Amino acid sequence: MAKTDWKATWQAITNLSTDHFPLILPDVHKVAAFFILRRLKRLGYSNCRVDSTPKGLVVYAQR
């Protein structure tokens, strides 16, 4: 199991950069995916998806 960085997880939930996708979030816990998807939908993004990899999360979205 990959090492989870709780600081990186918190930053992904609260201060996600939406400049470009796919967005790679290393060491971010899987539980953050729910909050990331919710935030992206609220910002008007569609086709949102978060994949969990052994090294962290990969976020996909389209505007």
C-alpha positions, 0 to 999 in steps of 0.5 A, a space after each residue: 500500500 502506498 504511503 498517504 500524505 494527509 497534508 497533500 490529501 487536505 490540499 487536494 480537497 480544499 485547494 484543487 488546481 483546475 488549470 489542466 487535466 489530467 491532474 496527478 495528485 501523488 500520495 493523496 488518499 482515495 477518500 479525497 475522490 468524493 470531495 474532488 468530484 463534488 467540487 468539480 461538479 459544482 464548478 461546472 465541469 463534466 465527464 469527471 472521473 478520479 482514478 486511484 493508482 498505487 501512487 495517488 489519484 489521477 483526476 480527469 474532467 472537461 469544461 
